[in-house]
Amino acid sequence: MSSNHFLVAAAAISGWQFSHKGNITGPFDSKEQAIESAIAAAGQSDDPDAEVVVQDADMKMETVWRQGKLAQT
């Protein structure tokens, strides 16, 4: 995983959020909204190693986006 990742996860109270370098953005009503917002923020970072990672309830992580390409699933 890149050191410049945007982590999407369920928010502590309700909904979804993403975090990047200690900054939390959200809550969002759905996981899809949080992913879309994280991808937009990562795309604006201009970091060639930026990626969006989703963490599920079982703490499993999946990279869903990398700068310049979609992740293969």
A tleap script that builds the chain and sets N, CA, C and O, in Angstrom:
source leaprc.protein.ff14SB
mol = sequence {
  NMET SER SER ASN HIE PHE LEU VAL ALA ALA
  ALA ALA ILE SER GLY TRP GLN PHE SER HIE
  LYS GLY ASN ILE THR GLY PRO PHE ASP SER
  LYS GLU GLN ALA ILE GLU SER ALA ILE ALA
  ALA ALA GLY GLN SER ASP ASP PRO ASP ALA
  GLU VAL VAL VAL GLN ASP ALA ASP MET LYS
  MET GLU THR VAL TRP ARG GLN GLY LYS LEU
  ALA GLN CTHR
}
set mol.1.N position { 0.854 -1.179 0.000 }
set mol.1.CA position { 0.000 0.000 0.000 }
set mol.1.C position { 0.894 1.235 0.000 }
set mol.1.O position { 1.901 1.296 0.706 }
set mol.2.N position { 0.514 2.185 -0.781 }
set mol.2.CA position { 1.233 3.454 -0.868 }
set mol.2.C position { 1.183 4.195 0.466 }
set mol.2.O position { 0.245 4.025 1.246 }
set mol.3.N position { 2.195 5.014 0.719 }
set mol.3.CA position { 2.153 5.854 1.922 }
set mol.3.C position { 1.195 7.028 1.721 }
set mol.3.O position { 0.828 7.701 2.684 }
set mol.4.N position { 0.788 7.276 0.473 }
set mol.4.CA position { -0.171 8.335 0.189 }
set mol.4.C position { -1.509 7.702 -0.168 }
set mol.4.O position { -1.949 7.743 -1.317 }
set mol.5.N position { -2.149 7.110 0.848 }
set mol.5.CA position { -3.427 6.467 0.598 }
set mol.5.C position { -4.567 7.231 1.264 }
set mol.5.O position { -4.390 7.904 2.280 }
set mol.6.N position { -5.718 7.102 0.666 }
set mol.6.CA position { -6.956 7.671 1.164 }
set mol.6.C position { -7.777 6.471 1.627 }
set mol.6.O position { -8.191 5.653 0.805 }
set mol.7.N position { -8.016 6.358 2.921 }
set mol.7.CA position { -8.652 5.185 3.498 }
set mol.7.C position { -10.138 5.431 3.728 }
set mol.7.O position { -10.515 6.313 4.500 }
set mol.8.N position { -10.984 4.645 3.053 }
set mol.8.CA position { -12.436 4.712 3.217 }
set mol.8.C position { -12.840 3.636 4.216 }
set mol.8.O position { -12.449 2.477 4.077 }
set mol.9.N position { -13.627 4.020 5.229 }
set mol.9.CA position { -14.073 3.071 6.243 }
set mol.9.C position { -15.382 3.550 6.846 }
set mol.9.O position { -15.754 4.715 6.712 }
set mol.10.N position { -16.070 2.639 7.510 }
set mol.10.CA position { -17.296 3.005 8.215 }
set mol.10.C position { -16.944 4.002 9.314 }
set mol.10.O position { -15.952 3.835 10.023 }
set mol.11.N position { -17.764 5.034 9.447 }
set mol.11.CA position { -17.552 6.037 10.496 }
set mol.11.C position { -17.880 5.434 11.852 }
set mol.11.O position { -18.651 4.478 11.943 }
set mol.12.N position { -17.299 5.988 12.899 }
set mol.12.CA position { -17.490 5.451 14.249 }
set mol.12.C position { -18.950 5.463 14.684 }
set mol.12.O position { -19.409 4.520 15.328 }
set mol.13.N position { -19.675 6.504 14.344 }
set mol.13.CA position { -21.070 6.619 14.793 }
set mol.13.C position { -22.035 6.104 13.718 }
set mol.13.O position { -22.823 5.195 13.979 }
set mol.14.N position { -21.978 6.670 12.538 }
set mol.14.CA position { -22.840 6.215 11.449 }
set mol.14.C position { -22.290 6.710 10.132 }
set mol.14.O position { -21.545 7.690 10.092 }
set mol.15.N position { -22.656 6.032 9.043 }
set mol.15.CA position { -22.222 6.434 7.719 }
set mol.15.C position { -20.809 5.996 7.406 }
set mol.15.O position { -20.264 5.084 8.029 }
set mol.16.N position { -20.227 6.668 6.424 }
set mol.16.CA position { -18.882 6.347 5.930 }
set mol.16.C position { -18.042 7.599 5.907 }
set mol.16.O position { -18.574 8.708 5.875 }
set mol.17.N position { -16.740 7.432 5.923 }
set mol.17.CA position { -15.806 8.558 5.879 }
set mol.17.C position { -14.534 8.113 5.168 }
set mol.17.O position { -14.317 6.925 4.933 }
set mol.18.N position { -13.694 9.098 4.829 }
set mol.18.CA position { -12.351 8.738 4.383 }
set mol.18.C position { -11.356 9.601 5.125 }
set mol.18.O position { -11.660 10.722 5.533 }
set mol.19.N position { -10.173 9.064 5.292 }
set mol.19.CA position { -9.115 9.807 5.964 }
set mol.19.C position { -7.867 9.820 5.100 }
set mol.19.O position { -7.608 8.901 4.323 }
set mol.20.N position { -7.102 10.893 5.261 }
set mol.20.CA position { -5.845 11.056 4.530 }
set mol.20.C position { -4.908 11.875 5.401 }
set mol.20.O position { -5.182 13.027 5.734 }
set mol.21.N position { -3.805 11.256 5.755 }
set mol.21.CA position { -2.780 11.917 6.571 }
set mol.21.C position { -3.377 12.563 7.822 }
set mol.21.O position { -3.027 13.689 8.173 }
set mol.22.N position { -4.283 11.839 8.493 }
set mol.22.CA position { -4.859 12.303 9.748 }
set mol.22.C position { -6.092 13.177 9.624 }
set mol.22.O position { -6.754 13.453 10.625 }
set mol.23.N position { -6.411 13.618 8.418 }
set mol.23.CA position { -7.606 14.445 8.210 }
set mol.23.C position { -8.772 13.557 7.817 }
set mol.23.O position { -8.652 12.744 6.901 }
set mol.24.N position { -9.903 13.706 8.502 }
set mol.24.CA position { -11.086 12.893 8.251 }
set mol.24.C position { -12.121 13.735 7.508 }
set mol.24.O position { -12.397 14.875 7.882 }
set mol.25.N position { -12.689 13.152 6.446 }
set mol.25.CA position { -13.728 13.810 5.660 }
set mol.25.C position { -14.983 12.937 5.704 }
set mol.25.O position { -14.919 11.736 5.442 }
set mol.26.N position { -16.103 13.537 6.032 }
set mol.26.CA position { -17.352 12.792 6.110 }
set mol.26.C position { -18.194 13.325 7.239 }
set mol.26.O position { -17.839 14.364 7.796 }
set mol.27.N position { -19.245 12.714 7.605 }
set mol.27.CA position { -19.686 11.404 7.112 }
set mol.27.C position { -20.431 11.493 5.786 }
set mol.27.O position { -20.959 12.539 5.407 }
set mol.28.N position { -20.452 10.359 5.098 }
set mol.28.CA position { -21.205 10.197 3.859 }
set mol.28.C position { -22.310 9.187 4.122 }
set mol.28.O position { -22.164 8.314 4.977 }
set mol.29.N position { -23.404 9.299 3.400 }
set mol.29.CA position { -24.533 8.391 3.596 }
set mol.29.C position { -24.250 6.967 3.122 }
set mol.29.O position { -24.819 6.007 3.642 }
set mol.30.N position { -23.362 6.837 2.127 }
set mol.30.CA position { -23.085 5.500 1.594 }
set mol.30.C position { -21.591 5.310 1.363 }
set mol.30.O position { -20.825 6.268 1.253 }
set mol.31.N position { -21.212 4.059 1.296 }
set mol.31.CA position { -19.814 3.717 0.999 }
set mol.31.C position { -19.427 4.254 -0.375 }
set mol.31.O position { -18.318 4.754 -0.563 }
set mol.32.N position { -20.351 4.147 -1.341 }
set mol.32.CA position { -20.071 4.604 -2.706 }
set mol.32.C position { -19.784 6.105 -2.744 }
set mol.32.O position { -18.883 6.548 -3.457 }
set mol.33.N position { -20.554 6.896 -1.972 }
set mol.33.CA position { -20.309 8.347 -1.918 }
set mol.33.C position { -18.931 8.635 -1.323 }
set mol.33.O position { -18.215 9.510 -1.809 }
set mol.34.N position { -18.565 7.908 -0.286 }
set mol.34.CA position { -17.254 8.109 0.339 }
set mol.34.C position { -16.138 7.749 -0.633 }
set mol.34.O position { -15.132 8.455 -0.709 }
set mol.35.N position { -16.305 6.653 -1.380 }
set mol.35.CA position { -15.294 6.245 -2.359 }
set mol.35.C position { -15.156 7.291 -3.454 }
set mol.35.O position { -14.040 7.670 -3.813 }
set mol.36.N position { -16.286 7.765 -3.993 }
set mol.36.CA position { -16.241 8.780 -5.051 }
set mol.36.C position { -15.533 10.040 -4.577 }
set mol.36.O position { -14.732 10.613 -5.315 }
set mol.37.N position { -15.816 10.475 -3.364 }
set mol.37.CA position { -15.191 11.676 -2.822 }
set mol.37.C position { -13.698 11.451 -2.576 }
set mol.37.O position { -12.885 12.338 -2.836 }
set mol.38.N position { -13.341 10.278 -2.079 }
set mol.38.CA position { -11.926 9.960 -1.846 }
set mol.38.C position { -11.156 9.918 -3.164 }
set mol.38.O position { -10.024 10.396 -3.241 }
set mol.39.N position { -11.769 9.345 -4.200 }
set mol.39.CA position { -11.120 9.299 -5.522 }
set mol.39.C position { -10.908 10.710 -6.061 }
set mol.39.O position { -9.849 11.018 -6.609 }
set mol.40.N position { -11.915 11.564 -5.904 }
set mol.40.CA position { -11.780 12.953 -6.365 }
set mol.40.C position { -10.638 13.653 -5.640 }
set mol.40.O position { -9.837 14.348 -6.264 }
set mol.41.N position { -10.561 13.470 -4.321 }
set mol.41.CA position { -9.491 14.102 -3.541 }
set mol.41.C position { -8.133 13.531 -3.908 }
set mol.41.O position { -7.161 14.278 -4.024 }
set mol.42.N position { -8.049 12.227 -4.091 }
set mol.42.CA position { -6.776 11.597 -4.458 }
set mol.42.C position { -6.322 12.063 -5.837 }
set mol.42.O position { -5.135 12.295 -6.064 }
set mol.43.N position { -7.279 12.199 -6.757 }
set mol.43.CA position { -6.951 12.665 -8.107 }
set mol.43.C position { -6.417 14.084 -8.120 }
set mol.43.O position { -5.606 14.436 -8.977 }
set mol.44.N position { -6.866 14.903 -7.175 }
set mol.44.CA position { -6.405 16.287 -7.093 }
set mol.44.C position { -5.062 16.402 -6.386 }
set mol.44.O position { -4.450 17.470 -6.395 }
set mol.45.N position { -4.597 15.321 -5.774 }
set mol.45.CA position { -3.358 15.386 -5.002 }
set mol.45.C position { -2.115 15.476 -5.879 }
set mol.45.O position { -1.051 15.865 -5.397 }
set mol.46.N position { -2.230 15.125 -7.156 }
set mol.46.CA position { -1.106 15.147 -8.097 }
set mol.46.C position { 0.045 14.252 -7.649 }
set mol.46.O position { 1.164 14.406 -8.139 }
set mol.47.N position { -0.202 13.326 -6.737 }
set mol.47.CA position { 0.815 12.373 -6.310 }
set mol.47.C position { 0.679 11.123 -7.174 }
set mol.47.O position { -0.380 10.495 -7.172 }
set mol.48.N position { 1.719 10.746 -7.912 }
set mol.48.CA position { 1.612 9.582 -8.794 }
set mol.48.C position { 1.400 8.270 -8.044 }
set mol.48.O position { 1.034 7.267 -8.657 }
set mol.49.N position { 1.621 8.258 -6.742 }
set mol.49.CA position { 1.439 7.044 -5.939 }
set mol.49.C position { 0.151 7.044 -5.130 }
set mol.49.O position { -0.074 6.125 -4.342 }
set mol.50.N position { -0.702 8.052 -5.303 }
set mol.50.CA position { -1.945 8.131 -4.527 }
set mol.50.C position { -2.843 6.944 -4.857 }
set mol.50.O position { -2.929 6.513 -6.007 }
set mol.51.N position { -3.508 6.426 -3.829 }
set mol.51.CA position { -4.455 5.342 -4.026 }
set mol.51.C position { -5.578 5.436 -3.009 }
set mol.51.O position { -5.421 6.031 -1.943 }
set mol.52.N position { -6.723 4.836 -3.354 }
set mol.52.CA position { -7.876 4.793 -2.465 }
set mol.52.C position { -8.050 3.344 -2.028 }
set mol.52.O position { -8.121 2.427 -2.846 }
set mol.53.N position { -8.117 3.166 -0.705 }
set mol.53.CA position { -8.233 1.837 -0.104 }
set mol.53.C position { -9.508 1.803 0.723 }
set mol.53.O position { -9.788 2.737 1.475 }
set mol.54.N position { -10.287 0.725 0.587 }
set mol.54.CA position { -11.513 0.548 1.363 }
set mol.54.C position { -11.269 -0.526 2.413 }
set mol.54.O position { -10.773 -1.612 2.115 }
set mol.55.N position { -11.627 -0.196 3.640 }
set mol.55.CA position { -11.512 -1.141 4.750 }
set mol.55.C position { -12.913 -1.607 5.131 }
set mol.55.O position { -13.776 -0.784 5.441 }
set mol.56.N position { -13.150 -2.927 5.111 }
set mol.56.CA position { -14.481 -3.428 5.447 }
set mol.56.C position { -14.598 -3.715 6.944 }
set mol.56.O position { -13.655 -3.498 7.704 }
set mol.57.N position { -15.758 -4.201 7.350 }
set mol.57.CA position { -16.024 -4.442 8.768 }
set mol.57.C position { -15.096 -5.494 9.369 }
set mol.57.O position { -14.867 -5.496 10.578 }
set mol.58.N position { -14.563 -6.383 8.542 }
set mol.58.CA position { -13.633 -7.417 9.013 }
set mol.58.C position { -12.182 -6.955 8.987 }
set mol.58.O position { -11.262 -7.750 9.178 }
set mol.59.N position { -11.987 -5.653 8.746 }
set mol.59.CA position { -10.658 -5.034 8.699 }
set mol.59.C position { -9.843 -5.450 7.466 }
set mol.59.O position { -8.640 -5.196 7.411 }
set mol.60.N position { -10.480 -6.080 6.489 }
set mol.60.CA position { -9.808 -6.411 5.233 }
set mol.60.C position { -9.735 -5.149 4.392 }
set mol.60.O position { -10.661 -4.338 4.392 }
set mol.61.N position { -8.629 -4.985 3.675 }
set mol.61.CA position { -8.443 -3.790 2.859 }
set mol.61.C position { -8.352 -4.165 1.386 }
set mol.61.O position { -7.759 -5.177 1.012 }
set mol.62.N position { -8.965 -3.306 0.558 }
set mol.62.CA position { -8.927 -3.500 -0.886 }
set mol.62.C position { -8.643 -2.166 -1.565 }
set mol.62.O position { -9.328 -1.174 -1.317 }
set mol.63.N position { -7.633 -2.151 -2.416 }
set mol.63.CA position { -7.345 -0.955 -3.194 }
set mol.63.C position { -8.353 -0.886 -4.333 }
set mol.63.O position { -8.459 -1.818 -5.130 }
set mol.64.N position { -9.099 0.226 -4.410 }
set mol.64.CA position { -10.129 0.371 -5.436 }
set mol.64.C position { -9.756 1.389 -6.509 }
set mol.64.O position { -10.430 1.481 -7.535 }
set mol.65.N position { -8.697 2.147 -6.284 }
set mol.65.CA position { -8.280 3.165 -7.260 }
set mol.65.C position { -6.815 3.503 -7.050 }
set mol.65.O position { -6.343 3.611 -5.918 }
set mol.66.N position { -6.103 3.668 -8.159 }
set mol.66.CA position { -4.721 4.155 -8.130 }
set mol.66.C position { -4.601 5.272 -9.142 }
set mol.66.O position { -5.255 5.247 -10.184 }
set mol.67.N position { -3.775 6.243 -8.842 }
set mol.67.CA position { -3.571 7.386 -9.736 }
set mol.67.C position { -3.262 6.866 -11.134 }
set mol.67.O position { -2.318 6.098 -11.317 }
set mol.68.N position { -4.038 7.274 -12.102 }
set mol.68.CA position { -3.793 6.913 -13.491 }
set mol.68.C position { -4.450 5.625 -13.947 }
set mol.68.O position { -4.396 5.309 -15.135 }
set mol.69.N position { -5.078 4.859 -13.036 }
set mol.69.CA position { -5.747 3.625 -13.470 }
set mol.69.C position { -6.727 3.144 -12.414 }
set mol.69.O position { -6.625 3.512 -11.244 }
set mol.70.N position { -7.677 2.319 -12.835 }
set mol.70.CA position { -8.602 1.682 -11.909 }
set mol.70.C position { -7.963 0.396 -11.407 }
set mol.70.O position { -7.214 -0.251 -12.139 }
set mol.71.N position { -8.246 0.028 -10.186 }
set mol.71.CA position { -7.723 -1.215 -9.638 }
set mol.71.C position { -8.413 -2.389 -10.299 }
set mol.71.O position { -9.597 -2.306 -10.626 }
set mol.72.N position { -7.699 -3.475 -10.502 }
set mol.72.CA position { -8.266 -4.702 -11.039 }
set mol.72.C position { -8.884 -5.495 -9.900 }
set mol.72.O position { -8.222 -5.758 -8.896 }
set mol.73.N position { -10.146 -5.877 -10.046 }
set mol.73.CA position { -10.787 -6.687 -8.998 }
set mol.73.C position { -11.280 -7.988 -9.570 }
set mol.73.O position { -11.848 -8.805 -8.846 }
savepdb mol mol.pdb
quit
